[in-house]
Structures are given as structure tokens and as C-alpha cells.
């Protein structure tokens, strides 16, 4: 059993930057959500951009396809607004709980969307994502 894995659904690249920062902090690579299913990691970091207040379709299919019973999951994401991000995190959390997973925490930061939040995610956002990764490992 591996200790930790990171998977992301990112259309515009914002959430991928956060995933890369988390993976770098953990000394691993981001898994390919389109060709993998949730592996047997003790802790899964699952991230998605926010699309109309919802997680990406690829992430939701990934969650639905996996055996997540008794698994610890840390959720992360980006969005243009904080309101949309909470809806996205809640939707992922609800789906994961239905699959038997335990949510150990969540992290969100702004993401660039057209002319909004042009500088996001910032270096500070990515540093906070790395701190989030460390904190989640300490919870396991």
C-alpha cells in the first residue's frame, strides 16, 4: 500500500498548479485521473477546478469508479469565487462520504478566470497548498 497519492481534474491549469505544489511537497508525482482509478493509498489528495459551482465531471467519475471505503481524503480546488468553491468542496465531500471515505480536510484558493484573479494561484497560494499537504499527513 502506498502512503499518499494526488489526483486532479483541471481544465484551465489553475488547480493543476496546486496539485503540483502538493505533490512536490510530498515527494511524489500527480496521478493521471483519466487513465487511473483511485489506488490503495492511505491518503488521497483529490482536487478539482470549480465549474458552475460543481467539481469537474472527470473528477466525479473518478470518485464514483473507485473503492473509497475507509479511505482518508483531502480535497483541494480553485475557483473564481469563494462561494463557488464551497459548493464544489461540498459536492465532492458528499460523493466521497457516500463512497465510505473520511474527509480529513480541504484547501481552496482563487484561480484565474478570464480577466478575474489574473495572478492566481499566487506563490503564497501554492505555499499554503504545501502547508495543507503537510498538515493532512500529520492527521493520518
C-alpha positions as CSV (number, residue, x, y, z in Angstrom):
1,X,0.0,0.0,0.0
2,X,1.3,3.4,-0.9
3,X,1.2,6.2,1.6
4,X,-0.2,9.0,-0.4
5,X,-1.5,9.9,-3.9
6,X,-2.6,13.1,-5.7
7,X,-5.1,13.3,-8.5
8,X,-6.6,16.4,-10.1
9,X,-9.2,17.5,-12.6
10,X,-8.1,20.8,-14.0
11,X,-9.3,22.4,-17.3
12,X,-7.5,25.7,-17.1
13,X,-4.4,24.7,-15.3
14,X,-5.0,26.6,-12.0
15,X,-5.8,23.5,-9.9
16,X,-3.0,21.5,-11.6
17,X,-0.6,24.1,-10.2
18,X,-1.9,23.5,-6.8
19,X,-1.7,19.7,-7.3
20,X,1.9,20.0,-8.5
21,X,2.7,22.0,-5.3
22,X,1.1,19.4,-3.1
23,X,2.9,16.6,-4.9
24,X,6.2,18.4,-4.8
25,X,5.9,18.8,-1.1
26,X,5.1,15.1,-0.7
27,X,7.9,14.0,-3.0
28,X,5.5,12.3,-5.5
29,X,4.0,12.8,-8.9
30,X,0.4,13.8,-9.7
31,X,-1.5,10.7,-10.9
32,X,-3.3,10.7,-14.3
33,X,-7.0,10.9,-13.4
34,X,-8.1,10.0,-17.0
35,X,-6.3,6.6,-17.0
36,X,-6.1,5.6,-13.3
37,X,-8.6,4.7,-10.7
38,X,-8.1,5.6,-7.0
39,X,-5.2,3.4,-5.9
40,X,-4.7,1.9,-2.5
41,X,-3.0,4.9,-0.9
42,X,-3.7,5.6,2.8
43,X,-4.4,9.2,2.0
44,X,-5.8,10.5,-1.3
45,X,-5.5,14.2,-2.3
46,X,-8.3,14.9,-4.8
47,X,-8.5,18.3,-6.5
48,X,-10.8,19.9,-9.0
49,X,-11.5,23.3,-10.5
50,X,-14.9,24.7,-10.0
51,X,-17.3,24.6,-13.0
52,X,-20.6,26.3,-12.3
53,X,-20.3,25.6,-8.6
54,X,-19.5,22.0,-9.2
55,X,-16.4,19.8,-9.4
56,X,-15.3,18.7,-12.9
57,X,-17.1,15.7,-14.5
58,X,-13.9,13.7,-14.8
59,X,-13.3,14.0,-11.0
60,X,-16.8,13.0,-10.2
61,X,-16.5,9.9,-12.5
62,X,-13.1,9.2,-10.8
63,X,-14.8,9.2,-7.4
64,X,-17.7,7.1,-8.5
65,X,-15.5,4.5,-10.1
66,X,-13.3,3.9,-7.0
67,X,-13.4,1.8,-3.9
68,X,-13.0,4.6,-1.3
69,X,-14.4,2.8,1.7
70,X,-12.4,3.6,4.8
71,X,-10.0,5.8,2.9
72,X,-8.8,9.3,4.1
73,X,-9.3,12.0,1.5
74,X,-8.0,15.6,1.5
75,X,-9.9,17.8,-1.0
76,X,-8.5,20.8,-2.8
77,X,-9.5,23.2,-5.5
78,X,-9.6,26.6,-7.2
79,X,-12.4,28.9,-8.4
80,X,-13.0,32.4,-9.4
81,X,-15.2,33.0,-6.3
82,X,-15.2,31.7,-2.7
83,X,-19.0,30.9,-2.9
84,X,-18.5,28.5,-5.9
85,X,-15.6,26.9,-4.2
86,X,-17.6,25.9,-1.1
87,X,-20.3,24.4,-3.3
88,X,-17.6,22.4,-5.2
89,X,-16.0,21.2,-2.0
90,X,-19.4,20.2,-0.5
91,X,-20.3,18.3,-3.7
92,X,-17.0,16.3,-3.7
93,X,-17.3,15.7,0.1
94,X,-20.9,14.4,-0.2
95,X,-19.9,12.0,-3.0
96,X,-16.8,10.8,-1.2
97,X,-18.8,10.2,2.1
98,X,-21.4,8.2,0.1
99,X,-18.5,6.0,-1.1
100,X,-17.3,5.5,2.5
101,X,-14.4,7.9,2.6
102,X,-13.4,10.1,5.5
103,X,-12.7,13.7,4.7
104,X,-9.6,14.8,6.6
105,X,-9.5,18.4,5.3
106,X,-9.9,20.8,2.4
107,X,-8.0,23.6,0.8
108,X,-9.1,26.2,-1.7
109,X,-7.6,29.3,-3.3
110,X,-8.6,31.6,-6.1
111,X,-7.9,30.7,-9.7
112,X,-7.6,32.8,-12.8
113,X,-10.7,33.0,-14.9
114,X,-10.6,35.2,-17.9
115,X,-9.8,38.7,-16.5
116,X,-10.6,37.8,-12.9
117,X,-7.9,36.8,-10.4
118,X,-5.2,37.1,-13.1
119,X,-2.3,36.5,-10.7
120,X,-3.8,33.4,-9.1
121,X,-2.8,31.0,-7.9
122,X,0.0,33.1,-6.3
123,X,3.2,31.9,-4.8
124,X,1.5,32.4,-1.4
125,X,-1.4,30.2,-2.5
126,X,1.0,27.5,-3.6
127,X,3.0,27.8,-0.3
128,X,-0.3,27.4,1.6
129,X,-1.1,24.3,-0.5
130,X,2.2,22.8,0.6
131,X,1.4,23.6,4.2
132,X,-2.0,22.0,3.7
133,X,-0.3,18.8,2.4
134,X,2.0,18.6,5.5
135,X,-1.0,19.2,7.8
136,X,-3.0,16.4,6.2
137,X,-0.2,13.9,6.5
138,X,0.1,14.7,10.2
139,X,-3.7,13.9,10.6
140,X,-3.1,10.3,9.3
